[in-house]
Structure formats: structure tokens, C-alpha cells
Amino acid sequence: MFVNDFDYELPPDLIAQEPTAERSAARLLLLSSDTGCISHRTMDDLPDLLRAGDLLVVNDTRVFPARLLGRREPSGGVVECLLVARLDEELRADGSEERWEALMHPGQKLKPGARVSFDGASGLQAEVLERRFYGRRVIRLWTADASPVTAAVDALGHIPLPPYIKRPDRAADRERYQTVFARHRGSVAAPTAGLHFSLPLLTALENRGVERAAITLHVGYGTFQPVRAERAEDHRMEPEAYSISNEAAAAVNRALDEGRRVVAIGTTTTRALEAVGRAHGGRLVAGAGTTNLFIHPPFAFSVARGLLTNFHLPRSSLLMLVCAFAGRDHVLAGYRSAVAARYRFYSYGDAMLVLSK
């Protein structure tokens, strides 16, 4: 299929710049993957839309403040650095030196050997080691006081809000751009479908008899990288790390054996479930690894029968995944309905629930 087949028109004023005041107050477009039927609800209605015995699978990754602002040495020019992926374990036993792949701006001026200093008591510094494609750099990060780089990044870094949110990050984003499930540090972006869950909503789901399991997939830049190929099949995803516990694997396999629906909360959760299921005959196996699975039409899903997701950018790999799950025509019709009803789009926007029987 051509990437242009996954395009749609979106008025810029529908791109959410702020989260809803209450997490579960977001609007919810309900889409039947079997019939294409559309209805308009809210996230607070979710317990009524699910069945007792449904299993929600959430992503419990935690976003870290991966955006660093510093100054080039010795000129003092402003430098922005987005940490994309750590390339190895700590280079020193005390964690005071690490090697990362990063996106840096202004990239054209930052050649190997360039040095950057960041504010803060730790004396965090960076050196460019290598230039890579699409503006990426391999950098060495270290602290002058030999404190852990992780602690310095957490103290100095900014939450990496997506570029379509046209405002600086604020202190409140450190909590609001995390899901209530967030446990394991490692993502450069939130698994945004999970942002709509509140503790009262989770209690209502439990009272309904809906079960829940958590897995981890650390969201990397690759999830959001532009699809530059003309044909969808030619796009390649970057590997992202996942981890599935014995308890989560058992819960998913039990639901599958009993014919109960597995409802994936977010595209990242879906990718992890389907990557492991594809490798093990439709079953989940506990363990950790990486996946670069790119889900696009046509795709045979072996685990998920429901998907809760936000609305995604045109021509994106995330939109292609949703189209593979529910059918391109159904999904794009749902997007047109959401635009007409003035839903809020993207990371801080509203949600879509796709269910099959």
C-alpha cells in the first residue's frame, strides 16, 4: 500500500495543546472493527463498553526528561539535545559516564569533538563522538562531580513534549505526561492511550469485572519517526525494548484460552503483544528483548481483539497500525467523524476505542 493511502485532512486548531482537566474526561470515539459503526462517548463510559472478563493490557513504561538544554563550549551558543537511545551500560561503575544516540540542534555545527555544558550542580557535559543519519549524533555524557548521569538528567531535563505542541513544557507536564501505570523509566514519549486512565476509572473497571495486566515497551524515537518511503512496505521501524513478566504472560494466555477479549491500551502495547505472539504461535512468553515489528495492512493479529488509542498523525506508522486492526476505510471514516465532531487530536487529545466481537 502507498503511504498516501493513510492521509487525512486535520484543521490545525484540533491539535491539543493542553491535556483535559481530568484524565478520564476525554471524549471517546467507539468504532466497531466488524461493522464500522461509530458512536461518541467519553472515557468515563469505558466500563459500560467492556465486558466482565475482558483483559486490559497496559504499558507501564515511564517517560524520562530526555530533552536537555545547554551551551556549546567555548562559544556559548544554545544547544538542544534529545536523548534517543542509550548505546551501552554505564561506562563507569558509578554511573557517571554514559554513551547515547541523540538528536541535536543546531546539528550542522556539532561535529565530532564538539563539547556542550549543561546547567546544574552535577556539571553535566557532553561530547559529540560521531555523526549519524538524519541529524543524529553519538555523544558521551558525564558529570564533573562523578554523580550518576541518570540523576543529573532527571534533575536538569525537560519532558520531551511532541513538536506539534507549540508551547514550552511546564512542571505540571512531568506528572501529566505520565500514565498512572508508569513504573519503569525508559521512554522518550508517553504511551498516550494510557494518559486517559484515572484511579477512579480503574476502580470502576475492576468493579465491572475487567481484568488488567501490565507489560513494558520503552517508547523510542522510532515510534514517531516520519515514514519517508513511498510504499508502506518499505518503511523500517527501529528496535524498541520490551519486557513481559511471568504474571502478565500467564494472564494474557489464560484470557486467550478462555476466549476472553484482550484489549490493548495503545499502539505500543499492541506491538509488543503481537511481536511476541507472532514468534510463539499466538501465545505470550515471559522475557525481555527488542522488537522492530511494523504493523500495517494486511496483518493477522493473534493476541489483541480490542484497541484503545489516541488519534495519530497522517501517514504515520501508528495510523497504519490502527488501520491494520480495524480496516483502513473504517478508521479513516472514524477520523472524518472525529474531525467533524471537533475531537482533540494527538498526544494530549481524545481517544478511540476499537472493539471486535
PEGIUR-V17906 format. One record per residue. N is the residue number from 1. SS is DSSP state (A for helix, B for strand, O for the rest). PHI is phi in degrees with one decimal (999 if undefined). D_CENTER is the distance of its C-alpha to the mean C-alpha in whole Angstrom. Layout:
n=N ss=SS phi=PHI d_center=D_CENTER
n=N ss=SS phi=PHI d_center=D_CENTER
This chain:
n=1 ss=O phi=999 d_center=24
n=2 ss=B phi=-87.1 d_center=24
n=3 ss=A phi=-59.6 d_center=21
n=4 ss=A phi=-61.0 d_center=23
n=5 ss=A phi=-68.4 d_center=23
n=6 ss=A phi=-115.2 d_center=20
n=7 ss=O phi=-100.0 d_center=21
n=8 ss=O phi=-159.1 d_center=21
n=9 ss=O phi=-93.0 d_center=23
n=10 ss=O phi=-134.5 d_center=21
n=11 ss=O phi=-61.3 d_center=23
n=12 ss=A phi=-55.9 d_center=22
n=13 ss=A phi=-73.5 d_center=23
n=14 ss=A phi=-91.1 d_center=20
n=15 ss=B phi=-80.0 d_center=17
n=16 ss=O phi=-64.6 d_center=16
n=17 ss=O phi=-101.6 d_center=17
n=18 ss=O phi=-134.9 d_center=17
n=19 ss=O phi=-73.3 d_center=16
n=20 ss=O phi=-64.6 d_center=18
n=21 ss=O phi=-59.3 d_center=21
n=22 ss=O phi=-117.0 d_center=20
n=23 ss=A phi=-55.9 d_center=17
n=24 ss=A phi=-85.8 d_center=19
n=25 ss=A phi=-85.6 d_center=21
n=26 ss=O phi=-61.0 d_center=18
n=27 ss=B phi=-73.5 d_center=20
n=28 ss=B phi=-137.1 d_center=19
n=29 ss=B phi=-91.7 d_center=20
n=30 ss=B phi=-96.3 d_center=21
n=31 ss=B phi=-126.1 d_center=22
n=32 ss=B phi=-85.5 d_center=24
n=33 ss=O phi=-72.7 d_center=23
n=34 ss=O phi=-82.0 d_center=26
n=35 ss=O phi=-113.9 d_center=28
n=36 ss=O phi=80.4 d_center=26
n=37 ss=O phi=-64.2 d_center=27
n=38 ss=B phi=-120.5 d_center=25
n=39 ss=B phi=-143.0 d_center=26
n=40 ss=B phi=-115.8 d_center=24
n=41 ss=B phi=-134.6 d_center=24
n=42 ss=B phi=-129.8 d_center=22
n=43 ss=A phi=-61.7 d_center=19
n=44 ss=A phi=-64.0 d_center=22
n=45 ss=A phi=-82.8 d_center=24
n=46 ss=A phi=-54.4 d_center=21
n=47 ss=A phi=-58.5 d_center=24
n=48 ss=A phi=-76.8 d_center=26
n=49 ss=A phi=-92.4 d_center=24
n=50 ss=O phi=-105.4 d_center=23
n=51 ss=O phi=-109.0 d_center=26
n=52 ss=O phi=-57.9 d_center=27
n=53 ss=O phi=99.5 d_center=26
n=54 ss=O phi=-59.2 d_center=23
n=55 ss=B phi=-114.2 d_center=20
n=56 ss=B phi=-85.3 d_center=17
n=57 ss=B phi=-116.2 d_center=14
n=58 ss=B phi=-111.7 d_center=12
n=59 ss=B phi=-102.6 d_center=9
n=60 ss=O phi=-100.2 d_center=11
n=61 ss=B phi=-66.9 d_center=9
n=62 ss=B phi=-121.6 d_center=10
n=63 ss=B phi=-75.1 d_center=9
n=64 ss=O phi=-109.7 d_center=12
n=65 ss=O phi=-74.7 d_center=14
n=66 ss=O phi=-82.9 d_center=14
n=67 ss=B phi=-98.1 d_center=16
n=68 ss=B phi=-112.5 d_center=20
n=69 ss=B phi=-114.7 d_center=23
n=70 ss=B phi=-144.1 d_center=26
n=71 ss=B phi=-130.6 d_center=29
n=72 ss=B phi=-73.1 d_center=31
n=73 ss=B phi=-100.5 d_center=34
n=74 ss=O phi=-100.5 d_center=36
n=75 ss=O phi=-70.9 d_center=36
n=76 ss=O phi=84.8 d_center=34
n=77 ss=O phi=-65.1 d_center=31
n=78 ss=B phi=-69.7 d_center=28
n=79 ss=B phi=-128.9 d_center=25
n=80 ss=B phi=-110.0 d_center=21
n=81 ss=B phi=-131.6 d_center=19
n=82 ss=B phi=-107.6 d_center=16
n=83 ss=B phi=-71.5 d_center=15
n=84 ss=B phi=-102.5 d_center=13
n=85 ss=B phi=-158.4 d_center=14
n=86 ss=B phi=-77.3 d_center=17
n=87 ss=O phi=-92.9 d_center=20
n=88 ss=O phi=-160.5 d_center=22
n=89 ss=O phi=-72.8 d_center=23
n=90 ss=O phi=-54.3 d_center=25
n=91 ss=O phi=-79.3 d_center=28
n=92 ss=O phi=-127.7 d_center=30
n=93 ss=O phi=-62.8 d_center=30
n=94 ss=O phi=-86.3 d_center=30
n=95 ss=O phi=76.3 d_center=26
n=96 ss=O phi=-87.2 d_center=28
n=97 ss=B phi=-146.7 d_center=27
n=98 ss=B phi=-140.0 d_center=24
n=99 ss=B phi=-117.2 d_center=23
n=100 ss=B phi=-133.7 d_center=19
n=101 ss=B phi=-93.2 d_center=18
n=102 ss=B phi=-144.4 d_center=18
n=103 ss=B phi=-95.9 d_center=18
n=104 ss=B phi=-128.6 d_center=21
n=105 ss=B phi=-134.7 d_center=23
n=106 ss=O phi=-82.7 d_center=26
n=107 ss=A phi=-63.1 d_center=25
n=108 ss=A phi=-64.9 d_center=28
n=109 ss=A phi=-94.3 d_center=30
n=110 ss=O phi=-104.1 d_center=28
n=111 ss=O phi=-94.5 d_center=30
n=112 ss=O phi=-51.3 d_center=31
n=113 ss=O phi=100.2 d_center=32
n=114 ss=O phi=-64.5 d_center=31
n=115 ss=B phi=-119.3 d_center=30
n=116 ss=B phi=-134.0 d_center=28
n=117 ss=B phi=-115.2 d_center=29
n=118 ss=B phi=-117.6 d_center=27
n=119 ss=O phi=-67.9 d_center=28
n=120 ss=O phi=122.1 d_center=29
n=121 ss=O phi=-67.1 d_center=31
n=122 ss=O phi=-76.3 d_center=30
n=123 ss=O phi=68.4 d_center=30
n=124 ss=B phi=-64.8 d_center=27
n=125 ss=B phi=-137.9 d_center=28
n=126 ss=B phi=-137.7 d_center=26
n=127 ss=B phi=-130.8 d_center=28
n=128 ss=B phi=-76.2 d_center=27
n=129 ss=B phi=-102.3 d_center=28
n=130 ss=B phi=-157.8 d_center=27
n=131 ss=B phi=-94.4 d_center=26
n=132 ss=O phi=-127.9 d_center=23
n=133 ss=A phi=-69.8 d_center=22
n=134 ss=A phi=53.3 d_center=21
n=135 ss=A phi=79.4 d_center=21
n=136 ss=B phi=-85.8 d_center=20
n=137 ss=B phi=-134.3 d_center=22
n=138 ss=B phi=-95.1 d_center=23
n=139 ss=B phi=-126.5 d_center=24
n=140 ss=B phi=-107.0 d_center=25
n=141 ss=B phi=-109.6 d_center=25
n=142 ss=B phi=-152.1 d_center=27
n=143 ss=B phi=-110.5 d_center=29
n=144 ss=O phi=-68.4 d_center=33
n=145 ss=O phi=-95.3 d_center=33
n=146 ss=O phi=65.4 d_center=32
n=147 ss=O phi=-80.0 d_center=29
n=148 ss=O phi=-61.6 d_center=26
n=149 ss=A phi=-58.6 d_center=23
n=150 ss=A phi=-56.2 d_center=21
n=151 ss=A phi=-66.3 d_center=23
n=152 ss=A phi=-65.9 d_center=24
n=153 ss=A phi=-63.3 d_center=20
n=154 ss=A phi=-62.2 d_center=19
n=155 ss=A phi=-78.0 d_center=22
n=156 ss=A phi=-98.9 d_center=22
n=157 ss=O phi=-72.4 d_center=19
n=158 ss=B phi=-109.9 d_center=17
n=159 ss=O phi=-63.5 d_center=13
n=160 ss=O phi=-81.4 d_center=12
n=161 ss=O phi=-60.5 d_center=12
n=162 ss=O phi=-61.6 d_center=11
n=163 ss=O phi=-65.6 d_center=14
n=164 ss=O phi=-80.1 d_center=15
n=165 ss=O phi=-89.4 d_center=15
n=166 ss=O phi=-90.3 d_center=19
n=167 ss=O phi=-154.1 d_center=20
n=168 ss=O phi=-67.3 d_center=20
n=169 ss=O phi=-68.2 d_center=17
n=170 ss=O phi=-122.1 d_center=20
n=171 ss=O phi=-57.2 d_center=20
n=172 ss=O phi=-64.1 d_center=19
n=173 ss=A phi=-67.1 d_center=15
n=174 ss=A phi=-62.0 d_center=15
n=175 ss=A phi=-98.0 d_center=16
n=176 ss=A phi=-74.8 d_center=14
n=177 ss=O phi=-90.9 d_center=11
n=178 ss=O phi=-116.9 d_center=11
n=179 ss=O phi=-81.7 d_center=11
n=180 ss=O phi=-70.4 d_center=14
n=181 ss=O phi=-92.3 d_center=13
n=182 ss=O phi=-59.1 d_center=12
n=183 ss=O phi=-131.6 d_center=14
n=184 ss=B phi=-108.9 d_center=13
n=185 ss=B phi=-62.3 d_center=13
n=186 ss=B phi=163.5 d_center=11
n=187 ss=B phi=-102.5 d_center=7
n=188 ss=O phi=-97.4 d_center=8
n=189 ss=O phi=-152.5 d_center=5
n=190 ss=O phi=-76.0 d_center=5
n=191 ss=O phi=-75.8 d_center=4
n=192 ss=A phi=-67.0 d_center=6
n=193 ss=A phi=-59.8 d_center=9
n=194 ss=A phi=-71.9 d_center=9
n=195 ss=A phi=-65.3 d_center=11
n=196 ss=A phi=-86.3 d_center=14
n=197 ss=O phi=-94.8 d_center=15
n=198 ss=O phi=-115.2 d_center=18
n=199 ss=A phi=-62.9 d_center=21
n=200 ss=A phi=-61.6 d_center=23
n=201 ss=A phi=-66.2 d_center=21
n=202 ss=A phi=-63.0 d_center=21
n=203 ss=A phi=-63.2 d_center=24
n=204 ss=A phi=-63.4 d_center=25
n=205 ss=A phi=-67.2 d_center=23
n=206 ss=A phi=-63.3 d_center=25
n=207 ss=A phi=-64.7 d_center=28
n=208 ss=A phi=-74.7 d_center=27
n=209 ss=O phi=92.8 d_center=27
n=210 ss=O phi=-83.8 d_center=23
n=211 ss=B phi=-90.5 d_center=22
n=212 ss=B phi=-144.9 d_center=19
n=213 ss=B phi=-135.3 d_center=18
n=214 ss=B phi=-122.7 d_center=15
n=215 ss=B phi=-124.1 d_center=13
n=216 ss=B phi=-124.2 d_center=11
n=217 ss=B phi=-134.6 d_center=8
n=218 ss=O phi=-80.3 d_center=8
n=219 ss=O phi=-76.2 d_center=5
n=220 ss=O phi=-106.6 d_center=7
n=221 ss=A phi=-61.9 d_center=9
n=222 ss=A phi=-59.6 d_center=10
n=223 ss=A phi=-60.2 d_center=7
n=224 ss=O phi=-112.4 d_center=8
n=225 ss=O phi=-62.4 d_center=12
n=226 ss=O phi=-61.4 d_center=14
n=227 ss=O phi=-86.3 d_center=16
n=228 ss=O phi=-89.1 d_center=20
n=229 ss=O phi=-73.6 d_center=22
n=230 ss=O phi=-79.9 d_center=24
n=231 ss=B phi=-103.8 d_center=23
n=232 ss=A phi=-58.1 d_center=20
n=233 ss=A phi=-63.6 d_center=21
n=234 ss=A phi=-88.9 d_center=22
n=235 ss=O phi=-75.0 d_center=18
n=236 ss=O phi=-125.0 d_center=17
n=237 ss=O phi=-82.9 d_center=13
n=238 ss=O phi=-87.5 d_center=13
n=239 ss=O phi=-64.3 d_center=13
n=240 ss=B phi=-129.9 d_center=11
n=241 ss=B phi=-83.1 d_center=12
n=242 ss=B phi=-131.6 d_center=12
n=243 ss=B phi=-149.0 d_center=15
n=244 ss=B phi=-127.1 d_center=17
n=245 ss=O phi=-79.9 d_center=20
n=246 ss=A phi=-59.8 d_center=23
n=247 ss=A phi=-66.1 d_center=23
n=248 ss=A phi=-67.2 d_center=19
n=249 ss=A phi=-60.9 d_center=21
n=250 ss=A phi=-64.9 d_center=24
n=251 ss=A phi=-64.8 d_center=23
n=252 ss=A phi=-67.4 d_center=21
n=253 ss=A phi=-64.0 d_center=24
n=254 ss=A phi=-64.2 d_center=26
n=255 ss=A phi=-63.1 d_center=25
n=256 ss=A phi=-64.0 d_center=25
n=257 ss=A phi=-63.2 d_center=29
n=258 ss=O phi=-93.5 d_center=30
n=259 ss=O phi=72.9 d_center=28
n=260 ss=O phi=-90.0 d_center=26
n=261 ss=O phi=-74.2 d_center=23
n=262 ss=B phi=-99.1 d_center=19
n=263 ss=B phi=-109.7 d_center=17
n=264 ss=B phi=-81.3 d_center=13
n=265 ss=B phi=-95.0 d_center=11
n=266 ss=O phi=103.8 d_center=8
n=267 ss=A phi=-69.7 d_center=7
n=268 ss=A phi=-67.5 d_center=6
n=269 ss=A phi=-60.3 d_center=9
n=270 ss=A phi=-60.3 d_center=11
n=271 ss=A phi=-62.1 d_center=11
n=272 ss=A phi=-66.1 d_center=12
n=273 ss=A phi=-60.1 d_center=14
n=274 ss=A phi=-74.1 d_center=16
n=275 ss=A phi=-64.4 d_center=16
n=276 ss=A phi=-72.6 d_center=18
n=277 ss=A phi=-60.4 d_center=20
n=278 ss=A phi=-64.9 d_center=21
n=279 ss=A phi=-81.6 d_center=22
n=280 ss=O phi=-133.2 d_center=24
n=281 ss=O phi=61.5 d_center=26
n=282 ss=O phi=82.8 d_center=23
n=283 ss=O phi=-113.7 d_center=23
n=284 ss=O phi=-94.0 d_center=21
n=285 ss=O phi=-125.3 d_center=22
n=286 ss=O phi=-66.3 d_center=21
n=287 ss=B phi=150.0 d_center=20
n=288 ss=B phi=-126.4 d_center=18
n=289 ss=B phi=-179.2 d_center=17
n=290 ss=B phi=-129.4 d_center=15
n=291 ss=B phi=-138.1 d_center=14
n=292 ss=O phi=-120.5 d_center=14
n=293 ss=O phi=-60.6 d_center=14
n=294 ss=O phi=-110.2 d_center=14
n=295 ss=O phi=-96.8 d_center=15
n=296 ss=O phi=-147.8 d_center=17
n=297 ss=O phi=-64.9 d_center=20
n=298 ss=O phi=-86.2 d_center=22
n=299 ss=O phi=-149.4 d_center=21
n=300 ss=O phi=-95.5 d_center=22
n=301 ss=O phi=-78.2 d_center=20
n=302 ss=O phi=-111.8 d_center=21
n=303 ss=O phi=-121.4 d_center=19
n=304 ss=O phi=-78.9 d_center=17
n=305 ss=O phi=-120.5 d_center=20
n=306 ss=B phi=-148.5 d_center=18
n=307 ss=B phi=-146.5 d_center=14
n=308 ss=B phi=-105.0 d_center=13
n=309 ss=B phi=-151.5 d_center=10
n=310 ss=B phi=-81.3 d_center=10
n=311 ss=O phi=-89.2 d_center=12
n=312 ss=O phi=-112.5 d_center=11
n=313 ss=O phi=-63.0 d_center=13
n=314 ss=O phi=-57.4 d_center=16
n=315 ss=O phi=65.1 d_center=17
n=316 ss=O phi=-91.7 d_center=13
n=317 ss=A phi=-63.5 d_center=12
n=318 ss=A phi=-69.0 d_center=10
n=319 ss=A phi=-64.0 d_center=13
n=320 ss=A phi=-63.7 d_center=15
n=321 ss=A phi=-61.8 d_center=13
n=322 ss=A phi=-62.9 d_center=14
n=323 ss=A phi=-65.2 d_center=17
n=324 ss=A phi=-65.1 d_center=18
n=325 ss=A phi=-76.6 d_center=18
n=326 ss=A phi=-116.2 d_center=20
n=327 ss=O phi=95.3 d_center=22
n=328 ss=A phi=-58.5 d_center=21
n=329 ss=A phi=-63.9 d_center=24
n=330 ss=A phi=-62.9 d_center=23
n=331 ss=A phi=-67.3 d_center=20
n=332 ss=A phi=-65.9 d_center=21
n=333 ss=A phi=-64.5 d_center=24
n=334 ss=A phi=-62.9 d_center=21
n=335 ss=A phi=-65.5 d_center=20
n=336 ss=A phi=-62.3 d_center=23
n=337 ss=A phi=-64.7 d_center=24
n=338 ss=A phi=-66.0 d_center=21
n=339 ss=A phi=-64.0 d_center=23
n=340 ss=A phi=-62.6 d_center=26
n=341 ss=O phi=-88.2 d_center=25
n=342 ss=O phi=58.7 d_center=23
n=343 ss=O phi=-66.6 d_center=20
n=344 ss=O phi=-95.7 d_center=18
n=345 ss=B phi=-107.0 d_center=15
n=346 ss=O phi=77.3 d_center=11
n=347 ss=O phi=-57.2 d_center=9
n=348 ss=O phi=-96.8 d_center=12
n=349 ss=O phi=-94.1 d_center=14
n=350 ss=O phi=-87.5 d_center=15
n=351 ss=B phi=-129.7 d_center=14
n=352 ss=B phi=-128.3 d_center=16
n=353 ss=B phi=-114.0 d_center=17
n=354 ss=B phi=-110.6 d_center=18
n=355 ss=B phi=-126.9 d_center=21
n=356 ss=O phi=-112.6 d_center=23
n=357 ss=O phi=-67.2 d_center=27
